[in-house]
Amino acid sequence: MEARCKTCGKAFEPKFSFQFKRLPDGGAEYYCSQLCAHPLAQAQTTAHCSVCGKKFPVIQVYQVARAADGNRYFCSNECRVKGMAPAPAAGPRARRIAVLNQKGGTGKTTTAINLAAGLADRGIKTLLVDMDPQGSVGVSLGIAGERTTAHICRDGADPAECAVPIRDNLDVITSDNGLADVEIALARADDGAYVLRRRLDGLAGYGYVVLDCAPSITLLTRNALNFAGEVIVPVACDYLSMVGTKQIAKTVGDINTLTKHDVKITGVVPTFFDMRNRISHLVLQELGRLFGTLLFSPIRINTRLKEAPIHRKTIFEFAPDSHGAEDYRLLVEALIGRTAPGAKPPA
């Protein structure tokens, strides 16, 4: 079969996979060479290496490769070998949960920390990843990893070397304000929304990975959603927080449409619930109407939850008999009972 190259117009007979590209409308494009298939290489522009993050001039065909999540770029043949190597065989896939709300002050970090700690207390190996440049996870637990989320996304650092074991069955990858600079580098890369997924995909040995996201839909948040399979949304029991929750559902839907990545809202967690306050009951009732069986039991307002970070402890360490500890234990049990799509609950 003879085809015509989309880039240079040359007539040729396609023989290799790179010479053919299927279009969303069912049509096809053909390229006579890898240079024509990758105009970026032909134009000799710059890109960020998909493995090590280094910025380099693209002047060789081998430096560009097409993948399911977009083009990948390699500054050297060594990086290409690493970047194109098949993922190592791993055990059962971890449940990947992004804790997200676009509105601040909803107890998002508190929920991420105590959810991860509660899973670890159940004997499930858990990784907590801070995706917020504010670095609240590390501050709350009194830790600062030598290598952070920024090193993973920007420099291609091995996530296993960045994870800090802080409790039995609980590892943490911390963050700091250096992550804000990473946002700029990601925006310049063609595959900037997929970097985290590619770097963490081969990470094995965990039953759960919990990601504490920034309170905004940035490129870093999109990276977290592209990696995660599930979203948990903490909602403070006030009217404005409830309104913001509707936007989260729309955002998740937009991510699914844009990336063909199926991420589900596993549940909505009402936080700062005050039984004496009428608005708390009204918000809880409205959340039940909006989300039905996706609604988790509320986390009651509790002074101990506010005090725990001051002592650099989880609620289970600081006040194990408090209402806060009791409510987060119930959340952990409910989450484990809600099997993720296509997954089995960890033993």
C-alpha positions in Angstrom: 0.0 0.0 0.0 1.4 3.4 -1.0 0.9 6.4 1.3 2.0 10.0 1.2 4.0 11.6 4.0 2.1 14.2 5.9 5.3 16.2 6.6 7.2 16.2 3.3 4.7 14.9 0.9 6.9 12.0 -0.3 5.1 8.9 -1.6 6.3 5.7 0.2 5.2 2.2 1.3 4.7 2.1 5.2 6.6 -0.7 6.9 7.1 0.4 10.4 4.8 1.3 13.3 6.2 4.9 13.6 5.1 5.6 10.0 1.4 5.3 10.9 -0.7 7.3 13.3 -4.4 6.7 13.9 -6.5 9.9 14.3 -9.5 10.3 16.7 -11.9 10.7 13.8 -10.9 7.2 12.4 -8.5 8.6 9.7 -4.8 8.1 9.6 -1.5 10.1 9.0 1.6 8.6 7.5 5.3 9.6 7.8 8.2 8.4 5.6 10.8 8.8 8.4 11.2 9.4 12.1 12.3 12.9 11.4 9.1 13.6 9.6 7.1 11.8 12.3 8.7 14.0 14.9 8.9 17.6 13.7 10.3 18.7 17.0 13.5 16.7 16.2 13.6 18.2 12.7 13.3 21.7 14.1 16.1 21.2 16.5 14.2 22.9 19.4 14.6 22.1 23.1 12.7 19.8 25.4 12.9 18.4 29.0 14.2 14.8 29.3 11.3 12.5 30.3 13.7 10.5 32.6 16.1 13.0 34.3 14.3 16.3 33.6 17.3 17.9 32.0 16.7 20.6 29.3 18.5 19.8 26.1 18.4 20.5 22.3 16.6 17.9 20.3 18.9 17.1 17.4 18.7 13.3 17.0 15.8 11.1 16.0 16.4 8.7 18.9 15.8 11.6 21.3 12.0 11.5 20.6 9.6 8.5 21.0 5.9 8.3 20.8 4.1 6.7 23.8 0.5 6.2 24.9 0.6 9.3 27.1 2.2 11.5 24.4 5.8 12.1 23.1 8.7 11.3 25.3 12.1 13.0 25.0 15.5 11.7 26.0 18.8 13.7 26.4 20.9 10.6 26.0 20.7 7.0 24.8 21.0 5.9 28.5 17.9 7.9 29.4 16.1 6.4 26.4 16.9 2.9 27.5 15.5 3.7 31.0 12.5 5.5 29.7 11.4 2.9 27.2 12.1 -0.1 29.4 9.0 -2.1 30.3 7.8 -1.6 33.9 9.1 -4.2 36.3 6.7 -6.9 37.4 5.0 -5.9 40.6 2.6 -7.3 43.1 -1.0 -6.3 43.4 -1.6 -2.7 42.3 -1.9 -0.2 45.1 -5.1 1.8 45.5 -4.1 5.4 44.5 -6.2 8.0 46.3 -6.0 11.8 45.8 -7.3 13.9 48.6 -8.6 17.0 46.9 -10.7 20.1 47.3 -10.3 23.3 45.4 -11.2 25.3 48.5 -8.8 25.7 51.4 -9.7 25.1 55.0 -11.6 21.9 54.5 -9.3 19.6 56.6 -7.7 18.2 53.5 -4.2 17.6 54.9 -5.6 16.4 58.2 -7.7 13.9 56.3 -4.8 12.8 54.1 -2.4 12.3 57.1 -4.9 10.5 59.3 -6.3 8.4 56.5 -2.8 7.2 55.7 -1.9 6.7 59.3 -5.1 4.8 60.0 -4.4 2.4 57.0 -0.9 1.9 58.3 -2.3 1.0 61.8 -4.4 -1.6 60.1 -1.1 -3.2 59.0 -1.4 -2.0 55.3 1.8 -0.6 53.8 1.0 2.9 52.9 2.7 5.8 51.1 1.7 9.4 51.7 2.8 11.8 49.0 2.6 15.6 49.5 1.7 17.4 46.3 1.2 20.8 47.9 4.1 23.4 47.7 3.2 24.5 51.2 4.6 21.2 52.5 2.0 20.9 55.3 2.4 17.1 55.5 6.0 17.4 56.6 5.3 20.3 58.9 2.4 18.4 60.6 4.5 15.2 61.1 7.8 17.0 62.0 9.8 15.6 59.0 11.7 17.0 56.1 12.9 14.5 53.5 16.3 15.2 51.8 14.6 14.5 48.5 11.1 15.7 47.9 8.3 15.5 45.4 10.1 18.2 43.4 13.1 16.0 42.9 10.8 13.2 41.5 9.0 15.5 39.1 11.9 17.8 38.1 15.0 15.6 38.4 13.7 12.1 37.8 14.7 11.0 41.3 13.8 7.4 42.3 10.6 7.6 44.4 11.8 4.7 46.6 14.8 6.8 47.6 12.7 9.8 48.4 10.2 8.0 50.6 10.9 8.5 54.4 9.7 5.7 56.7 8.2 7.5 59.7 6.0 4.9 61.3 5.4 1.2 61.0 3.9 0.6 57.5 3.9 4.3 56.8 6.3 6.1 54.4 6.1 9.8 53.4 7.4 11.7 50.4 7.5 15.3 51.6 7.2 18.6 49.7 8.4 22.2 50.0 8.1 25.5 48.2 10.5 24.2 45.5 7.6 22.3 44.1 6.1 25.6 42.9 9.1 26.1 40.5 8.4 22.6 39.1 5.1 23.8 37.8 6.9 26.1 35.3 9.1 23.2 34.1 6.0 21.0 33.7 4.2 23.6 31.7 7.0 23.7 29.2 7.0 19.9 28.7 4.7 18.3 26.2 4.0 15.5 28.7 3.9 17.8 31.7 0.6 16.4 33.0 1.9 12.8 33.1 5.3 13.1 34.8 4.2 11.9 38.2 2.3 8.9 36.8 5.3 7.8 34.8 7.7 8.2 37.7 5.5 6.5 40.3 4.0 3.7 38.2 6.8 1.2 38.9 6.7 1.8 42.7 5.8 -1.5 44.4 5.2 -2.8 47.9 2.4 -0.5 48.9 -1.3 -1.3 49.4 -2.3 2.3 49.3 -0.8 5.5 48.0 -2.5 8.7 49.4 -1.8 12.0 47.7 -2.4 15.3 49.5 -3.2 17.8 46.7 -2.9 21.6 46.7 -6.3 23.5 47.1 -6.4 24.4 43.4 -6.5 22.7 40.1 -2.9 23.3 38.9 -0.7 21.2 36.6 0.6 19.5 39.8 -2.9 18.6 40.7 -3.5 17.2 37.2 -0.4 15.1 37.7 -1.9 13.7 40.9 -5.2 13.0 39.2 -3.5 11.3 36.2 -1.7 9.0 38.6 -4.6 8.4 41.0 -7.5 6.0 40.4 -9.7 7.5 43.1 -10.5 10.9 44.7 -11.7 11.6 48.2 -13.2 15.1 48.8 -13.1 16.6 52.3 -15.9 19.2 52.7 -16.1 21.5 55.6 -19.7 21.8 57.0 -20.3 25.3 55.7 -22.2 26.4 52.7 -19.3 27.7 50.6 -17.4 24.5 50.9 -20.4 22.5 49.8 -20.8 24.6 46.7 -17.1 24.0 45.8 -17.6 20.3 46.0 -19.8 20.4 42.9 -16.8 21.8 41.0 -14.6 18.9 42.0 -17.0 16.4 40.4 -16.9 18.5 37.2 -13.1 18.7 37.3 -12.8 14.9 37.6 -15.1 14.5 34.7 -13.0 16.9 32.6 -9.8 15.0 33.5 -11.4 11.8 32.4 -12.5 13.3 29.1 -9.2 15.0 28.4 -6.8 12.1 29.3 -9.0 9.0 28.9 -7.9 8.2 32.4 -10.7 6.8 34.5 -10.6 8.3 38.0 -13.6 8.0 40.3 -14.8 9.9 43.3 -14.8 7.2 46.0 -16.3 9.4 48.6 -17.0 12.8 50.2 -15.9 13.4 53.8 -17.9 16.0 55.8 -15.4 17.7 58.1 -15.7 20.2 61.1 -19.2 18.7 61.8 -20.7 20.4 64.8 -23.8 18.7 66.2 -24.9 21.9 67.9 -24.8 23.9 64.7 -27.8 23.9 62.4 -25.8 24.7 59.3 -23.7 21.5 59.8 -26.9 19.4 59.7 -28.2 21.3 56.6 -24.9 20.8 54.8 -24.8 17.1 55.7 -28.3 16.7 54.4 -27.5 18.4 51.1 -24.3 16.4 50.6 -26.4 13.3 51.1 -28.8 14.4 48.5 -26.0 15.3 46.0 -23.7 12.3 46.6 -25.9 9.6 48.1 -23.9 6.4 49.0 -20.7 8.2 48.2 -21.1 10.2 51.5 -18.8 9.1 54.3 -19.7 9.6 58.0 -18.7 13.1 59.2 -15.6 14.0 61.0 -16.7 15.8 64.1 -15.1 19.1 65.1 -12.5 18.2 67.6 -9.8 20.3 69.3 -7.5 17.4 69.5 -7.3 17.3 65.7 -6.1 20.9 65.7 -3.5 20.2 68.4 -2.0 17.0 67.0 0.2 18.8 64.3 1.6 21.1 67.0 3.0 17.9 68.7 4.1 16.5 65.2 1.7 13.5 65.7 -1.2 11.8 64.0 -4.5 11.8 65.9 -4.0 8.1 66.7 -0.7 8.9 68.5 -1.7 12.2 70.1 -5.3 11.4 71.3 -6.2 7.8 70.5 -9.4 8.0 72.5 -10.7 11.3 71.1 -13.7 11.8 68.8 -11.3 12.7 66.1 -9.4 9.4 66.3 -12.7 7.5 66.5 -14.1 9.3 63.4 -11.0 8.7 61.3 -10.9 5.0 62.3 -14.5 4.8 60.9 -13.4 6.5 57.7 -10.5 4.0 57.3 -12.8 1.1 57.8 -15.4 2.5 55.4 -12.7 3.2 52.7 -11.4 -0.3 52.9 -14.9 -1.6 52.5 -15.4 0.4 49.4 -13.5 -1.6 46.9 -11.9 0.4 44.1 -13.1 -0.4 40.6 -11.2 -3.5 39.4 -9.4 -3.9 42.7 -9.6 -6.1 45.7 -9.4 -4.6 49.2 -6.0 -5.3 50.8 -5.9 -8.1 53.3 
